[in-house]
Amino acid sequence: LELLDLFPEFFARLRLRLPGEESTDALPDLLNESLWNVTCFERLQHEDGGVGGGIEASAHPRKGEASWTDSLVWMTFAPDVYNSYTYAAVAARTARVARRYDEPLSERLRDSAERAWSWAEPRVSAVKTEKQQNRARDARAAAAVELLWRTGDAAYDESFATAHRIDDQAFKSQHGATFAYARLPSALGDKSLKRRARKRVIARANAAIAYGDGNAFGLASPNRYLPLIGPVGAFTTP
């Protein structure tokens, strides 16, 4: 979604090996690929708007069983604040990007995102542990900026103002929300806050580039102490 959003002319022309109707519809292939997962969570959304963390089987797959012969019990997680905010953010961004290509799809996902937000808002104050509170706050910031960008409703900007951590240099878990706020159209968002968001993004990018300049493989990372191993992960510089 972010690639298609940043470079729509290039990535709208990109063709992938997609199945069936997806290969011939009017949507860019990257958007079709994103919808595979976004609409999965849309179908999991409860009537009241709440969204849970996905689907899980009752055990590891049984030997000899394929997906279409699976005999395990499958379940969905109950709705919670963090996942409802996270879904609201992703659905709102998808709705904004899809608006260029399919207005009914965009409207449907925008409505779904707002219902998820409305479910989470009155419940966020009841989140108990500090870790859960931080996760909920970060997801709320991401949802607020994406809903602001899609709807133009200033109420979401007010919510972002209470959830963001742009000025907290020690906190590193709101990159997506900060980047999105820095990119808001000129008519949306607080100008001063957008400048601070842009400054934060550029500072972290420069630090990652400096790290890449200091190692043999050009690998970029925001943390110079981070081991460059698979499970930990690192940015790359193709």
C-alpha positions in Angstrom: 0.0 0.0 0.0 2.8 2.4 0.9 4.6 1.7 -2.4 1.5 2.3 -4.4 0.7 5.4 -2.4 4.1 6.9 -2.8 4.7 5.9 -6.5 1.2 5.4 -8.0 2.2 5.8 -11.6 4.9 3.2 -11.5 3.3 0.6 -9.3 -0.1 0.9 -10.9 1.5 -0.5 -14.0 3.3 -3.4 -12.2 1.9 -6.7 -13.2 2.0 -9.8 -11.0 0.9 -13.4 -11.6 -2.5 -13.0 -9.9 -5.3 -15.6 -10.2 -8.7 -15.3 -11.8 -10.6 -12.0 -11.8 -7.8 -10.2 -9.9 -5.6 -10.4 -13.0 -8.1 -8.6 -15.2 -9.9 -6.1 -12.9 -9.3 -2.4 -12.7 -7.3 -2.5 -9.5 -3.5 -2.3 -9.5 -2.0 -5.7 -8.7 -0.3 -4.4 -5.5 -3.7 -3.3 -4.2 -5.2 -6.7 -5.0 -2.5 -8.3 -3.0 -3.1 -6.0 -0.1 -6.8 -6.7 -0.2 -6.3 -10.4 0.3 -5.4 -9.8 4.0 -7.3 -6.5 4.6 -10.6 -8.1 3.6 -9.9 -11.1 5.7 -10.0 -8.9 8.8 -12.9 -7.0 7.4 -14.9 -10.3 7.3 -13.7 -11.0 10.9 -15.1 -7.6 12.1 -18.0 -8.0 14.5 -21.3 -6.2 13.9 -20.5 -3.7 16.7 -17.2 -2.8 14.9 -14.7 -4.7 17.1 -11.8 -6.6 15.4 -9.7 -9.4 16.8 -6.1 -10.6 16.1 -6.9 -13.1 13.4 -7.5 -16.8 13.0 -5.8 -19.8 14.7 -6.2 -23.6 14.7 -6.5 -25.6 17.9 -3.1 -27.3 17.3 -0.3 -27.7 14.8 -1.4 -29.3 11.5 -1.9 -33.1 11.6 0.5 -35.1 9.5 -0.9 -36.0 6.1 -3.6 -33.3 6.1 -3.7 -30.6 3.5 -5.5 -27.3 3.9 -8.7 -28.6 2.2 -8.8 -31.8 4.4 -7.9 -30.1 7.7 -9.8 -31.7 10.6 -8.7 -29.3 13.3 -11.0 -26.8 15.0 -10.4 -23.3 13.8 -11.1 -20.2 15.9 -11.0 -16.4 15.8 -9.6 -14.2 18.5 -12.1 -12.0 20.4 -12.0 -8.3 19.5 -9.6 -6.1 21.5 -8.5 -2.5 21.5 -5.1 -2.9 19.9 -6.2 -4.9 17.0 -9.3 -2.8 16.4 -7.1 0.3 16.2 -4.6 -1.5 14.0 -7.3 -2.6 11.6 -8.8 0.9 11.5 -5.4 2.3 10.5 -4.9 -0.3 7.7 -8.5 -0.2 6.4 -8.4 3.6 6.4 -5.2 3.7 4.4 -6.5 1.1 2.0 -9.7 3.1 1.6 -7.6 6.2 0.7 -5.4 4.4 -1.8 -8.3 2.5 -3.3 -10.3 5.7 -3.8 -8.3 6.4 -7.0 -9.5 3.1 -8.6 -12.8 2.0 -6.9 -15.0 4.4 -5.0 -17.5 1.9 -3.6 -14.6 -0.2 -2.2 -13.1 2.9 -0.7 -16.4 3.9 1.0 -16.9 0.4 2.3 -13.5 0.2 3.9 -13.7 3.7 5.3 -17.0 2.8 7.0 -15.4 -0.4 8.3 -12.4 1.6 9.7 -14.6 4.1 11.4 -16.6 1.4 13.1 -13.5 -0.3 14.4 -12.3 3.1 15.7 -15.7 3.7 17.4 -15.5 0.3 19.1 -12.0 0.9 20.5 -12.4 4.5 21.7 -14.6 3.9 24.7 -12.6 0.8 25.7 -9.0 2.2 25.5 -9.1 3.6 29.0 -9.8 0.2 30.4 -6.6 -1.3 29.1 -4.7 -2.5 32.1 -0.9 -3.1 31.8 1.6 -0.5 30.8 2.8 -2.6 27.9 -0.8 -2.9 26.6 -1.4 0.8 27.1 1.7 1.6 25.0 0.6 -0.7 22.2 -2.9 0.7 22.2 -1.5 4.3 22.2 0.7 3.5 19.2 -2.1 1.8 17.3 -4.4 4.7 18.1 -2.0 7.2 16.7 -1.7 5.2 13.5 -5.5 4.9 13.2 -6.0 8.6 13.9 -3.7 9.9 11.2 -5.0 7.5 8.6 -8.6 8.3 9.3 -7.8 12.0 9.3 -6.2 11.6 5.9 -9.1 9.6 4.5 -12.0 11.5 6.0 -10.7 15.0 6.6 -12.4 15.1 10.0 -10.5 17.3 12.4 -11.6 15.2 15.4 -9.1 12.6 14.3 -6.3 15.2 14.4 -7.3 16.0 18.0 -7.0 12.3 18.8 -3.6 12.1 17.2 -2.4 15.0 19.3 -3.1 13.1 22.4 -1.5 9.8 21.1 1.6 10.7 19.2 5.2 10.4 20.5 6.9 12.5 17.8 8.9 14.5 20.4 9.9 11.5 22.5 13.3 10.6 21.2 13.5 7.5 23.3 10.3 6.0 21.9 10.7 4.2 18.6 7.4 2.5 17.9 5.4 5.1 15.9 7.5 5.3 12.7 4.5 4.6 10.5 2.2 7.1 12.2 5.0 9.8 12.2 5.8 9.2 8.5 2.1 9.4 7.6 1.6 12.6 9.5 4.6 14.2 7.9 3.1 13.4 4.5 -0.4 14.8 5.2 -1.7 17.2 2.5 -1.3 20.8 3.2 -4.9 21.3 4.2 -4.8 18.6 6.9 -2.9 18.5 10.2 -1.0 20.9 12.4 1.8 22.6 10.5 4.1 22.8 13.4 3.6 19.1 14.3 4.1 18.1 10.7 7.4 19.9 10.6 8.5 18.1 13.8 7.3 14.8 12.3 9.3 15.4 9.1 12.4 16.3 11.2 12.1 13.1 13.2 11.7 10.9 10.1 14.7 12.5 8.4 16.9 12.3 11.5 16.2 8.5 11.8 16.8 8.0 8.0 20.1 9.8 8.2 21.1 7.7 11.2 20.3 4.5 9.3 22.3 5.7 6.2 25.3 6.6 8.4 25.1 3.0 9.8 25.0 1.6 6.3 28.0 3.7 5.2 30.0 2.1 8.0 29.7 -1.6 7.1 30.8 -3.7 4.2 27.4 -4.6 2.9 25.5 -1.2 2.9 22.9 -2.6 5.4 21.0 0.2 7.0 19.6 0.0 10.5 18.4 2.5 13.1 20.3 0.6 15.9 24.1 0.2 15.4 24.1 -2.5 18.1 21.6 -4.7 16.3 23.0 -8.0 15.0 22.5 -8.4 11.3 20.8 -11.8 11.5 17.6 -13.1 10.0 15.2 -13.3 12.9 16.2 -9.9 14.2 16.1 -8.2 10.7 17.6 -5.0 9.4 16.8 -2.5 6.7 18.6 -3.1 3.4 20.0 -0.8 0.7 19.4 -2.5 -2.6 
